[in-house]
Every structure is written in structure tokens, then in C-alpha cells.
Amino acid sequence: MDFLYDVIVVGGGHAGCEAACAAANMGSRTLLITMDMNKIAQMSCNPAVGGIAKGQIVREIDALGGQMGIVTDRSAIQFRMLNRSKGPAMWSPRSQSDRKQFINEWIKVLSGIDNLFIWQDIVTSLLIKDNRIYGVHTALGVDIKAGAVVLTNGTFLNGLLHFGSVKMNGGRISEPACTGITEQLTSLGFKADRMKTGTPCRVDARSIDFSKMTIQPGDEDDHKFSYLPEVSRQLKQMPCWITYTNDLTHQELRKGLSESPLYNGQIRSIGPRYCPSIETKIVTFADKEAHQLFIEPEGVDSNEYYINGFSSSLPLQIQLNALKTVSGLENVVFYRPGYAIEYDFFDPTQLYHTLETKLVKNLFFAGQINGTTGYEEAAGQGIIAGINAHIHCHGGLDFILNRNEAYIGVLIDDLVNKGVDEPYRMFTSRAEYRILLRQDNADQRLTKKTVDIGLASTDRLQLLNSKQQSEKILVDFISSYTIKPNQINSYLENRNTQPIKQPVKLVDILLRPQVALTELIDIVPSLNELCVGLPSLLRNEIIESTEINIKYKGYIQREDMAAEKLQRLDKISIPNQFDYFQLQSLSTEARQKLSRIRPATIGQASRIPGVSPNDISVLLVLFGR
């Protein structure tokens, strides 16, 4: 029994769903293979999307024509814009989701794409001949042929769960691990290793005393992830809650350290530095008296709550005893304990920037299989892999995002050039051009790119053009309008900023950090009239973007110039089979790393750790001048 497709996507998680949608929406006959159709895009850990830098990735996915932002908005039960006290380069959207509704919304999306088909099965091996993939073989004994295959196996490759001393095979709790693929790929020369991640217990809301905790409500404004005006939050909005561990908690946790898989040698793989387990926290930060815990709802119609900050693989009883010492959790009842999971990943320096593997043509990797952590990082890789899988089947130029174009570009460039020595998580600090890569302007950076290749709809482009035209009108007015002292001085004095003595351009007032454009709209009638005439569903977004572009114009121009210099190096190609060992003027480390990673351009070579400026000068003499 054979099936024939353009693209097969293995794994129905966040990377797999985005990859399948991208390939199918671009015109490829696409098959998504998943173990359980009822757990499409399962939120294995935290029921939330976005956060610091991660929220920017979700907005980028939406701007490209992806689905995660739409699904998140429609399943949101709380939305917050993080880092509002800092500059706009740091603003990061985050949303709590109803876990079940998130899955339901994803199933609606997948079911609505004509070219997309779903097959419930387990892939046990890949069909490869002459270093080119041509399909997969499944546990049901089916060979399925395709022009390209995207592997998005998450934590399922030889997954092993740890509950204290109790171990069981699995990719998630109550779900089987996937065996065979790692062994096949390593036999072909792929380098694999093991990583570890974990998740907290889930508890019953009826056993929580919320009166002892601090409430954390969501924002009441209209921010969201999707740029599409018709997409909005539809569900009841719910608060999260904050409480803290204490010395008694830490004492209980220490009682179990000898049984901890992290400290008794049971787990040897690499764990996440920036999302440590609670047992790691009390060892690494032994002098800290308390650790913050966020008590987060799993859904509108669920009593299940997630204890964010209490990830653990300690024995069940130790977890329970420790949590009962926390204020508000004295009578806590578990639905299930926390656990750790070890799984296989592949060194991402074995990939091109398209996420195609260097060893097997038309085989793509996306998500945790590349050593990343997080739904958003996975989905960002998924959409790029899906786009390029389609292109490799139907022709066209490779689709690659640069570091100055997107956080997704930073993510993939870091993986391909640097590899990973711990689960990779995106932070704003990883991006050199943060002021260019803001959450508010992802559509301006990216939408036209995928309209041109057939992914983002022309409706999105029309929406973007309308937004940009309206913003230009607003900027022109603010730059040319002259405001008089009697119009503005009382407002300036209330904002503790110097009043003016003579008429000035309104833009000079807006440049002051104490001044907000939304407040000037109430002061200047003609500006108010102009804003009332803006497209109603885009009005707040246009006003916010206009203010950012005016206030940060100098910084934006400076980063644009720096990015332009980077792009010059990225336009100088290096032949793929070039023999670096013949260049004795390169350092030994540079020759070794350049030979292993095979950078496509001098710009990429310059970002490989261990390749010095002097090495780049040598390459420039040879290839660039």
C-alpha cells in the first residue's frame, strides 16, 4: 500500500503543524503523520504562548502567513504585554491559552486546508537512496512516498521519562517513544546526542486557597498576536496567581535530592539553563530564601492548574510534601506529578539555513530535534522548513531569513553556525538588531516576502499597505503641525517636562520621553480628527507604531546601517566544496570549523565561534575582492 505526496511532515506538534500548513498552503500535496490526532499541537508543558523574545517569534510567524498567532488569540484566556516599562524593542506579548481549545483551533485550521491530509501512525524508518529521501515507513507497515520529508519529532526520539527512581519509555506522559529513526540516521553519519527537559505537576483548583496568593490579571487593551483584524480573543479571560516557596519547602525538597535523577547519576543529558527544575534552583541558588511560583489556569472549563516554576523529577511524595508548605497550597491535590524527559536531538550544524540536512537531500529537521526548547522556537523553525520543503519539490529560490530581518533568522543562524550545548531558548539579547525586530513591525518586515512566494495572502498585503499609508499620513501631520504654548504647556507641566516659550513642531514635543501620542490626540483637535478617520480595527496599532517610529528614528537608522554592513558579507559566496585546509593563513581552529560547518557566505563564516576577524580577512582577499 503506497501513498504519494509532495511533502510529508512527521510529528503533529508546534513545528509539525506550522510546517504542514506552510507547505500545503503554498500548493504542495502534504501529509501530516501524528501518533494521536486528538493531541495535535499539544501543549506538553506550560499552557501559554509567547514571552520574552518568544512573543516576537509568534508575531513573525503570523506575519509570514503562519497559524500560531491566530490559534493563540482564539484560545487565549489571558493576554499580557511584558516589559512595557522598557523600550519597545523589549516589549513581548504573552498569552495563557485554554489547552483544549488550543488543540481544537489547530484541528480546525488543519482540517480547512485542501492540500493537507492527516495519517495517524508512527514513523519507524526513512526511505533513503543515494543520499536523497523519498518517503517514510510506518509501524503499520506502510511505505509513504514523498519528494521531501520534514522531521519534527519533539521529545519522542528514544524518549525516557523520569519520576524519581521510576523510569518509563515515552515521548510524553502516557504516550509511546519513537525508536529506530535515530539509529538509522546515525548509521548514515549524523551526529546525535541527548537532552533533558521537564514539566511541573498539575493540581486541582478546588484544593488551592487563592486568597493567600497575589492575583495577576491580564491586560485589558486590545493587543493580540495576529495582524488580521478579524481575529480576536473570544474566551472568558482568567487571572493567574503568584505565591512563593520558603525555607520549609526547600527543606522538604532537599530530603529527596539523593533520589533525584538529576543528582544520583540517573540523568546524564543536557538540561535547560534558563528553565531549571526546582531541585536545581535550590542547589544552584542555595542562598535564596524563596522562589516565585505562578499558578496558571489550564482552561475555562477545567479545574486543572499548572505550577509554573516548580518543574521537577523528584519522587511524587517529595513533590507533594514540598508543595504543601507553600502558601495557598497547604491542601493541594495532584492530577499528576512533574517529571523529567530525556530524548535524542541532532547537532544543528548539520543543517543548511533552509533547515535541510547536509547529509540527506530534501530531508528537513525542525523543532526540538535541533536542540531547541519552546513551542515558539519550534513553530518558527517549522514554518521555514515547510516553506523550503515545498520549494525543493516545485522549484524556486531557498527561503532564508537574515539576522536583521527576524528573530527566526537569529534562531536558525545561531543553530546552524554555533550548534547547541544546552536546550536553545530565544532571548532578546541574542539579537544584535533588537530595535529593528520589534513585535509591532513584524508584518512590515516579513509579510511581502511570503506574499511573493505564495504563502501569505494578498489580503494581508493590502492590510499592510493600508496600515503603512495611514502611518505615513500621521507622521506627516505630526512633523508639519505647529503647536502653540497655550495649547500644550499645562499638559507638559503635568508631565514634569519643560514648557515651551514659542510655537514648535508637534514632533519635537512627541520626542520627549514623558509625552505619549495617545495623550496628544486628546489635546490637538485636528490630530484627533485624523485618528478617528483611521481604519477602526487598526487604529491603536497604527498609533502605537507611529509613536515608536518617531521616537526611535535615530536608533532605527543606526541599526539599519549596521545591518547593511552585515548584509554585504552575506552576499559574498563561498564554494560549498572549498578546501579550507589548503589555506595555511587560516588558524587551525578556523580550518576545522569552516570545514565542518561549510558556511555558504563570508557573513555566515564570520558568525562561527572560533573564526577570527583575521580569518575573515583572509577569506575576503580570496573571495570578496
Wavefront OBJ file of the C-alpha trace (Angstrom):
o trace
v 0.000 0.000 0.000
v 1.741 3.187 -1.196
v 0.747 6.832 -0.891
v 2.350 9.656 -2.870
v 2.761 13.214 -1.598
v 4.948 16.223 -2.257
v 5.770 16.777 1.425
v 5.480 14.517 4.471
v 5.681 16.101 7.924
v 6.444 13.691 10.766
v 5.053 14.876 14.109
v 1.932 16.886 14.907
v 3.437 19.295 17.425
v 4.023 23.033 17.028
v 6.798 22.673 14.458
v 4.940 19.986 12.526
v 1.664 21.886 12.329
v 3.327 25.040 11.008
v 5.450 23.060 8.536
v 2.439 21.161 7.188
v 0.279 24.280 6.870
v 3.047 26.228 5.109
v 3.760 23.504 2.560
v 0.076 22.815 1.889
v -0.944 26.474 1.645
v 1.824 27.033 -0.898
v 0.396 24.250 -3.057
v 2.152 21.034 -2.016
v 0.134 17.881 -1.500
v 1.087 17.407 2.140
v 0.703 14.593 4.669
v 0.990 15.188 8.411
v 1.750 11.962 10.300
v 0.995 12.010 14.018
v 0.658 9.386 16.749
v -2.638 10.795 18.043
v -4.966 13.063 16.066
v -6.618 14.129 19.331
v -3.376 15.677 20.591
v -2.488 17.886 17.643
v -0.246 20.763 18.827
v -0.416 19.501 22.406
v 0.968 21.999 24.916
v 3.147 19.432 26.656
v 4.315 21.860 29.304
v 3.102 25.382 30.058
v -0.346 26.276 28.611
v 1.000 29.586 27.315
v 2.440 31.075 24.149
v 4.894 33.955 23.819
v 7.015 35.725 26.403
v 10.372 37.493 26.197
v 11.547 37.257 22.535
v 9.235 34.258 22.050
v 6.279 36.583 21.534
v 8.188 38.326 18.748
v 8.641 34.946 17.034
v 4.885 34.281 17.149
v 4.154 37.671 15.572
v 6.725 36.853 12.883
v 5.039 33.516 12.206
v 1.740 35.348 11.788
v 3.296 37.974 9.508
v 4.679 35.176 7.315
v 1.208 33.677 6.953
v 1.532 31.057 9.693
v -1.122 29.933 12.150
v 0.213 30.008 15.715
v -0.822 33.618 16.390
v -4.360 33.044 15.100
v -4.799 29.853 17.135
v -3.385 31.509 20.256
v -5.674 34.542 20.024
v -8.731 32.356 19.576
v -7.840 30.163 22.555
v -6.494 32.921 24.838
v -7.711 33.219 28.417
v -5.212 35.916 29.396
v -3.008 38.305 27.407
v -0.147 40.443 28.699
v 2.438 42.654 27.026
v 5.623 42.024 29.009
v 8.357 44.620 29.549
v 6.122 47.653 28.965
v 8.315 49.594 31.407
v 11.241 49.196 28.979
v 11.750 50.381 25.412
v 9.634 48.939 22.563
v 12.488 46.674 21.425
v 11.844 44.688 24.606
v 8.027 44.565 24.504
v 6.984 40.920 24.266
v 3.419 39.591 24.004
v 2.409 36.546 26.052
v -0.864 34.668 26.279
v -2.291 31.973 28.516
v -4.273 29.509 26.423
v -7.114 27.147 27.103
v -5.204 23.929 26.455
v -8.145 22.012 24.944
v -9.332 24.954 22.874
v -5.806 25.440 21.528
v -5.900 21.881 20.153
v -9.429 22.339 18.804
v -8.476 25.542 16.983
v -5.451 23.840 15.435
v -7.609 20.926 14.252
v -9.985 23.441 12.604
v -7.044 25.062 10.816
v -5.592 21.776 9.572
v -8.983 20.466 8.505
v -9.650 23.587 6.448
v -6.652 23.254 4.092
v -7.479 21.371 0.895
v -3.971 20.066 0.190
v -3.380 18.836 3.722
v -4.053 15.251 4.843
v -3.502 13.563 8.216
v -2.415 9.974 8.892
v -2.381 8.536 12.444
v 0.634 6.247 12.702
v 4.258 6.082 13.908
v 7.161 6.538 11.507
v 9.783 3.878 12.253
v 12.265 4.498 9.425
v 13.030 6.762 6.494
v 13.220 5.720 2.842
v 16.598 6.976 1.611
v 18.542 6.149 -1.533
v 21.720 7.777 -2.865
v 21.638 10.345 -0.034
v 18.150 11.527 -1.029
v 14.947 10.889 0.908
v 11.914 9.624 -0.947
v 9.485 8.695 1.840
v 8.871 7.009 5.186
v 7.983 3.583 6.549
v 5.475 3.322 9.420
v 4.617 0.958 12.258
v 1.532 -0.169 10.323
v 3.848 -1.430 7.574
v 3.008 1.344 5.119
v 5.546 2.938 2.764
v 4.559 6.526 2.001
v 6.447 8.288 -0.794
v 7.207 11.998 -0.983
v 9.534 14.492 -2.595
v 10.542 15.973 0.788
v 10.224 14.962 4.447
v 10.231 17.231 7.493
v 11.071 15.570 10.838
v 9.528 17.333 13.854
v 9.739 14.537 16.429
v 9.914 16.730 19.527
v 10.853 14.750 22.620
v 9.764 11.388 21.166
v 13.053 10.057 19.740
v 14.015 7.368 22.286
v 12.190 9.404 24.933
v 12.657 8.314 28.553
v 10.513 9.683 31.410
v 11.821 10.029 34.986
v 9.589 10.137 38.093
v 12.175 9.889 40.854
v 13.668 6.405 40.543
v 10.771 5.284 38.345
v 11.623 5.275 34.622
v 9.454 4.539 31.612
v 9.823 4.917 27.880
v 7.719 7.663 26.359
v 7.695 10.901 24.420
v 5.185 12.405 26.841
v 3.328 11.011 29.807
v 1.075 8.149 28.613
v 2.456 8.350 25.033
v 4.999 5.958 23.465
v 8.512 6.890 22.419
v 9.675 6.663 18.809
v 12.543 4.268 18.092
v 14.554 3.479 15.001
v 14.974 6.883 13.359
v 17.959 7.998 15.462
v 19.749 4.713 14.869
v 19.142 4.895 11.123
v 20.369 8.484 10.820
v 23.483 7.964 12.955
v 24.370 4.994 10.719
v 24.356 7.489 7.825
v 26.819 9.787 9.609
v 24.520 12.115 11.545
v 25.754 13.229 14.959
v 23.143 12.782 17.712
v 23.124 13.464 21.440
v 20.713 13.554 24.374
v 18.904 16.432 26.053
v 16.684 16.710 29.069
v 13.669 18.854 29.854
v 10.928 18.662 32.458
v 7.480 19.771 33.497
v 5.735 20.516 36.826
v 2.846 18.721 38.450
v -0.753 19.632 37.589
v -3.068 20.328 40.513
v -6.787 20.631 41.287
v -8.052 24.221 41.600
v -10.522 23.114 44.280
v -7.571 22.360 46.584
v -5.959 25.824 46.170
v -6.554 28.726 48.552
v -6.251 31.648 46.137
v -6.965 34.158 48.950
v -3.385 33.589 50.189
v -1.892 34.434 46.794
v -1.363 37.596 44.765
v -3.615 37.939 41.744
v -2.003 38.601 38.349
v -4.658 39.836 35.907
v -4.173 40.186 32.177
v -4.082 43.411 30.159
v -7.406 44.987 29.299
v -6.299 46.568 25.991
v -6.696 45.104 22.500
v -3.175 43.786 21.898
v -3.023 40.338 20.339
v -0.738 38.142 18.224
v -2.363 38.084 14.797
v -2.208 41.083 12.480
v -5.547 40.035 10.984
v -8.204 42.416 12.361
v -10.947 39.771 12.279
v -9.015 37.555 14.720
v -9.681 38.342 18.365
v -9.841 36.874 21.835
v -13.153 35.059 22.261
v -12.930 33.213 25.572
v -13.507 34.322 29.144
v -10.349 35.990 30.479
v -8.848 34.494 33.643
v -6.173 35.662 36.110
v -3.005 33.880 37.141
v -1.759 33.869 40.731
v 1.618 34.316 42.414
v 2.988 32.618 45.514
v 6.462 31.676 46.798
v 8.434 28.758 48.107
v 10.021 29.139 51.543
v 12.638 27.553 53.763
v 10.318 24.671 54.728
v 9.715 23.972 51.043
v 13.450 23.828 50.417
v 13.989 21.533 53.397
v 11.428 19.070 52.020
v 13.000 19.213 48.563
v 16.489 18.554 49.943
v 15.214 15.359 51.548
v 14.705 13.977 48.076
v 17.936 15.061 46.404
v 19.535 11.652 46.899
v 16.632 10.198 44.895
v 16.708 12.907 42.255
v 17.561 11.573 38.774
v 19.449 14.842 38.226
v 21.825 14.245 41.131
v 22.116 10.463 41.515
v 23.533 9.873 38.034
v 20.299 8.546 36.523
v 20.084 11.514 34.099
v 23.299 12.376 32.254
v 21.958 14.514 29.411
v 21.944 18.308 28.999
v 19.183 20.273 30.751
v 17.850 23.810 30.174
v 19.883 26.528 31.901
v 17.092 29.115 31.756
v 14.187 26.944 32.877
v 15.716 24.853 35.672
v 13.892 22.360 37.841
v 13.036 23.350 41.391
v 15.685 20.928 42.723
v 18.295 22.627 40.515
v 17.205 26.025 41.835
v 17.696 25.111 45.486
v 21.162 23.698 44.748
v 22.388 26.392 42.349
v 20.849 29.270 44.331
v 21.295 27.798 47.801
v 21.345 31.244 49.417
v 17.973 32.269 48.021
v 15.193 32.113 50.613
v 12.252 31.917 48.198
v 11.419 31.203 44.570
v 8.428 32.693 42.786
v 5.697 30.344 41.562
v 2.992 31.240 39.037
v -0.289 29.359 39.428
v -1.762 29.247 35.938
v -5.166 28.002 34.720
v -5.283 25.276 32.056
v -8.666 26.330 30.673
v -12.027 27.998 31.162
v -13.884 24.763 31.939
v -11.082 22.957 33.749
v -10.041 22.674 37.385
v -6.503 21.857 36.275
v -3.766 24.356 37.191
v -0.115 24.460 36.206
v 2.575 25.290 38.800
v 4.978 27.397 36.741
v 8.410 27.450 38.399
v 8.118 24.042 40.041
v 9.358 21.717 37.306
v 10.654 18.554 38.986
v 11.658 14.937 38.525
v 11.745 14.208 42.269
v 9.683 11.322 43.675
v 5.943 12.039 43.753
v 5.717 12.167 47.561
v 8.597 14.638 47.827
v 6.911 16.939 45.279
v 3.638 16.764 47.181
v 5.196 17.305 50.633
v 7.164 20.324 49.368
v 4.190 21.985 47.690
v 2.086 21.625 50.840
v 4.481 24.017 52.606
v 3.708 26.782 50.055
v 1.191 29.468 50.991
v -2.153 28.664 49.389
v -1.168 25.093 48.526
v -1.365 23.564 52.018
v -4.161 21.190 50.932
v -3.082 20.740 47.333
v -4.312 17.714 45.378
v -2.395 16.394 42.358
v -3.800 15.419 38.989
v -0.340 14.164 38.032
v 3.231 14.711 39.224
v 6.014 16.549 37.474
v 8.613 14.550 35.576
v 11.782 14.867 33.509
v 12.232 13.535 30.000
v 15.387 12.651 28.092
v 15.322 12.475 24.304
v 17.554 12.451 21.217
v 18.445 15.516 19.166
v 20.774 16.107 16.239
v 23.632 18.609 16.052
v 22.050 21.510 14.110
v 25.362 22.452 12.451
v 24.478 19.534 10.157
v 21.775 21.758 8.601
v 21.644 24.469 5.972
v 19.805 27.705 6.781
v 16.800 26.224 4.960
v 16.793 23.522 7.698
v 17.540 20.888 5.070
v 20.129 18.379 6.263
v 23.546 18.446 4.622
v 23.836 14.646 4.507
v 20.440 13.735 3.006
v 18.842 15.859 0.304
v 15.236 17.030 0.843
v 15.241 15.871 4.475
v 14.449 18.738 6.863
v 14.603 18.976 10.674
v 12.528 21.413 12.763
v 11.909 21.902 16.487
v 13.386 20.086 19.447
v 15.105 17.605 17.145
v 17.509 20.548 16.514
v 18.242 21.092 20.215
v 15.802 23.924 20.880
v 13.205 24.298 23.596
v 9.846 26.055 23.474
v 6.703 25.953 21.360
v 7.561 29.243 19.666
v 11.104 28.287 18.643
v 9.710 25.028 17.255
v 6.933 26.728 15.294
v 9.351 29.297 13.866
v 11.566 26.520 12.549
v 8.529 24.614 11.329
v 7.271 27.338 9.027
v 10.734 27.810 7.471
v 11.170 24.054 6.961
v 7.697 23.752 5.440
v 8.306 26.638 3.042
v 11.617 25.203 1.873
v 10.298 21.656 1.606
v 7.657 22.976 -0.810
v 10.276 24.949 -2.757
v 12.517 21.884 -3.080
v 9.606 19.955 -4.577
v 8.403 22.626 -7.000
v 11.422 24.817 -7.679
v 12.361 28.320 -6.608
v 14.955 30.098 -4.540
v 15.666 28.923 -0.987
v 13.735 30.938 1.615
v 16.112 32.216 4.308
v 15.593 34.961 6.879
v 18.618 37.018 7.898
v 19.527 38.099 11.421
v 18.423 41.684 10.743
v 15.066 40.516 9.346
v 13.626 38.304 12.082
v 14.175 36.597 15.414
v 13.517 33.409 13.449
v 16.557 34.336 11.369
v 18.644 34.814 14.515
v 17.426 31.471 15.881
v 18.294 29.466 12.784
v 21.589 31.275 12.182
v 22.656 30.539 15.770
v 21.738 26.867 15.437
v 23.462 26.337 12.104
v 26.634 28.274 12.954
v 27.115 27.604 16.644
v 25.302 24.379 17.403
v 23.985 23.839 20.933
v 25.455 22.651 24.209
v 22.147 23.048 26.075
v 18.494 23.419 25.001
v 18.394 26.636 22.952
v 15.937 29.258 24.092
v 15.402 32.613 22.364
v 16.145 35.847 24.250
v 16.123 39.445 23.046
v 19.829 39.587 23.973
v 20.634 37.070 21.212
v 19.614 39.590 18.531
v 22.025 42.374 17.524
v 19.223 44.421 15.919
v 16.506 44.402 18.564
v 15.151 47.838 17.662
v 14.572 46.580 14.094
v 12.999 43.303 15.232
v 10.152 44.681 17.330
v 6.894 42.852 17.935
v 4.866 45.693 16.396
v 6.547 45.701 12.961
v 6.865 42.015 12.063
v 4.288 42.472 9.293
v 6.310 45.326 7.768
v 9.452 43.182 7.863
v 8.095 39.892 6.590
v 4.648 39.810 5.005
v 5.670 40.853 1.494
v 8.361 38.147 1.469
v 5.838 35.320 1.693
v 3.160 37.000 -0.403
v 5.764 36.856 -3.171
v 6.215 33.070 -2.747
v 2.535 32.249 -2.290
v 2.123 31.731 1.461
v 0.797 34.971 2.993
v -2.443 36.067 1.311
v -2.786 39.201 -0.824
v -5.384 40.325 1.739
v -2.561 40.532 4.267
v -0.557 42.680 1.869
v -3.494 45.025 1.300
v -3.922 45.293 5.061
v -0.227 46.101 5.468
v -0.333 48.727 2.714
v -3.347 50.381 4.344
v -1.565 50.422 7.698
v 1.629 51.916 6.231
v -0.250 54.581 4.263
v -2.185 55.609 7.363
v 1.025 55.732 9.391
v 2.676 57.957 6.769
v -0.266 60.381 6.898
v 0.010 60.502 10.678
v 3.794 61.040 10.616
v 3.480 63.812 8.016
v 0.885 65.609 10.128
v 2.885 65.350 13.349
v 6.061 66.528 11.570
v 4.407 69.559 9.994
v 1.880 70.685 12.625
v 2.926 73.639 14.785
v 1.642 73.738 18.357
v 1.444 76.864 20.498
v 2.414 77.273 24.171
v -1.156 77.882 25.329
v -2.229 74.573 23.761
v 0.369 72.364 25.378
v 2.084 73.934 28.384
v -0.363 72.827 31.059
v -0.020 69.245 29.801
v 3.788 69.493 29.763
v 3.857 70.850 33.317
v 1.615 67.978 34.480
v 4.125 65.596 32.900
v 7.046 67.284 34.694
v 8.691 68.383 31.475
v 9.783 71.874 30.396
v 7.009 74.089 28.942
v 7.663 75.810 25.592
v 8.080 79.568 25.135
v 7.220 79.759 21.447
v 5.419 77.623 18.848
v 7.224 74.367 17.935
v 6.560 71.393 15.698
v 4.423 68.740 17.333
v 7.074 66.142 16.539
v 9.501 67.921 18.897
v 7.001 67.533 21.715
v 6.400 63.858 20.944
v 10.147 63.162 21.054
v 10.124 63.870 24.790
v 10.084 60.630 26.804
v 7.363 61.950 29.147
v 4.941 62.562 26.277
v 2.567 59.960 24.785
v 0.927 60.209 21.380
v -2.397 58.953 22.745
v -2.459 61.976 25.070
v -1.551 64.444 22.316
v -4.533 63.155 20.336
v -6.823 64.439 23.099
v -5.080 67.829 23.102
v -4.889 68.587 19.363
v -8.389 68.514 17.758
v -7.128 68.178 14.175
v -4.916 65.238 15.212
v -7.894 63.663 16.947
v -9.968 64.076 13.809
v -7.227 62.462 11.735
v -7.022 59.471 14.088
v -10.796 58.999 14.119
v -10.547 58.610 10.343
v -8.035 55.750 10.600
v -9.264 52.187 9.910
v -11.053 51.368 13.160
v -9.703 47.830 13.595
v -6.116 49.010 13.002
v -6.290 52.370 14.780
v -4.478 51.534 18.006
v -1.836 49.517 16.170
v -1.158 52.408 13.745
v -0.912 54.946 16.560
v 1.485 52.748 18.553
v 3.696 52.027 15.530
v 3.778 55.713 14.551
v 4.937 56.783 18.004
v 7.675 54.139 18.094
v 8.983 55.079 14.645
v 9.100 58.776 15.508
v 10.678 58.424 18.946
v 13.242 55.827 17.952
v 14.010 57.057 14.429
v 17.701 57.731 15.181
v 18.247 54.316 16.767
v 16.428 52.598 13.901
v 18.573 54.348 11.288
v 21.752 53.437 13.162
v 20.800 49.751 13.315
v 19.808 49.819 9.646
v 23.317 50.984 8.770
v 24.923 48.273 10.909
v 22.682 45.639 9.344
v 23.604 46.845 5.864
v 27.281 46.183 6.623
v 26.410 42.648 7.741
v 24.443 42.059 4.543
v 27.464 42.937 2.418
v 29.370 39.986 3.892
v 26.309 37.769 3.489
v 26.325 38.475 -0.255
v 29.852 37.095 -0.757
v 29.524 33.376 -1.509
v 31.961 30.585 -0.636
v 32.020 27.471 -2.851
v 30.467 24.549 -0.966
v 33.355 22.133 -1.584
v 36.169 24.608 -0.933
v 39.206 23.025 0.775
v 39.949 25.225 3.793
v 42.923 23.103 4.826
v 44.876 24.408 1.834
v 44.819 27.906 3.380
v 47.662 27.852 5.888
v 46.993 31.527 6.671
v 43.779 30.460 8.441
v 44.036 29.375 12.075
v 43.809 25.645 12.759
v 40.525 26.119 14.620
v 39.074 28.121 11.718
v 40.067 25.471 9.174
v 38.464 22.742 11.272
v 35.204 24.603 11.951
v 34.815 26.002 8.445
v 35.322 22.507 7.008
v 32.717 21.037 9.354
v 30.012 23.717 9.076
v 30.564 24.666 5.414
v 29.264 28.278 5.550
v 27.566 29.474 2.380
v 28.797 33.072 2.719
v 31.554 35.052 4.406
v 28.898 36.624 6.623
v 27.935 33.203 7.918
v 31.612 32.304 8.375
v 32.123 35.447 10.480
v 29.495 34.240 12.967
v 31.073 30.847 13.626
v 32.703 30.775 17.093
v 36.472 30.412 16.726
v 36.674 32.084 13.308
v 38.584 35.318 13.984
v 38.455 38.693 12.170
v 41.885 37.827 10.747
v 40.461 34.590 9.306
v 37.628 36.580 7.713
v 40.163 38.988 6.194
v 41.896 36.009 4.560
v 38.586 34.795 3.115
v 37.745 38.300 1.882
v 41.040 38.505 -0.010
v 40.265 35.169 -1.652
v 36.524 35.520 -2.376
v 35.460 39.100 -1.839
v 37.871 41.381 -3.666
l 1 2 3 4 5 6 7 8 9 10 11 12 13 14 15 16 17 18 19 20 21 22 23 24 25 26 27 28 29 30 31 32 33 34 35 36 37 38 39 40 41 42 43 44 45 46 47 48 49 50 51 52 53 54 55 56 57 58 59 60 61 62 63 64 65 66 67 68 69 70 71 72 73 74 75 76 77 78 79 80 81 82 83 84 85 86 87 88 89 90 91 92 93 94 95 96 97 98 99 100 101 102 103 104 105 106 107 108 109 110 111 112 113 114 115 116 117 118 119 120 121 122 123 124 125 126 127 128 129 130 131 132 133 134 135 136 137 138 139 140 141 142 143 144 145 146 147 148 149 150 151 152 153 154 155 156 157 158 159 160 161 162 163 164 165 166 167 168 169 170 171 172 173 174 175 176 177 178 179 180 181 182 183 184 185 186 187 188 189 190 191 192 193 194 195 196 197 198 199 200 201 202 203 204 205 206 207 208 209 210 211 212 213 214 215 216 217 218 219 220 221 222 223 224 225 226 227 228 229 230 231 232 233 234 235 236 237 238 239 240 241 242 243 244 245 246 247 248 249 250 251 252 253 254 255 256 257 258 259 260 261 262 263 264 265 266 267 268 269 270 271 272 273 274 275 276 277 278 279 280 281 282 283 284 285 286 287 288 289 290 291 292 293 294 295 296 297 298 299 300 301 302 303 304 305 306 307 308 309 310 311 312 313 314 315 316 317 318 319 320 321 322 323 324 325 326 327 328 329 330 331 332 333 334 335 336 337 338 339 340 341 342 343 344 345 346 347 348 349 350 351 352 353 354 355 356 357 358 359 360 361 362 363 364 365 366 367 368 369 370 371 372 373 374 375 376 377 378 379 380 381 382 383 384 385 386 387 388 389 390 391 392 393 394 395 396 397 398 399 400 401 402 403 404 405 406 407 408 409 410 411 412 413 414 415 416 417 418 419 420 421 422 423 424 425 426 427 428 429 430 431 432 433 434 435 436 437 438 439 440 441 442 443 444 445 446 447 448 449 450 451 452 453 454 455 456 457 458 459 460 461 462 463 464 465 466 467 468 469 470 471 472 473 474 475 476 477 478 479 480 481 482 483 484 485 486 487 488 489 490 491 492 493 494 495 496 497 498 499 500 501 502 503 504 505 506 507 508 509 510 511 512 513 514 515 516 517 518 519 520 521 522 523 524 525 526 527 528 529 530 531 532 533 534 535 536 537 538 539 540 541 542 543 544 545 546 547 548 549 550 551 552 553 554 555 556 557 558 559 560 561 562 563 564 565 566 567 568 569 570 571 572 573 574 575 576 577 578 579 580 581 582 583 584 585 586 587 588 589 590 591 592 593 594 595 596 597 598 599 600 601 602 603 604 605 606 607 608 609 610 611 612 613 614 615 616 617 618 619 620 621 622 623 624 625
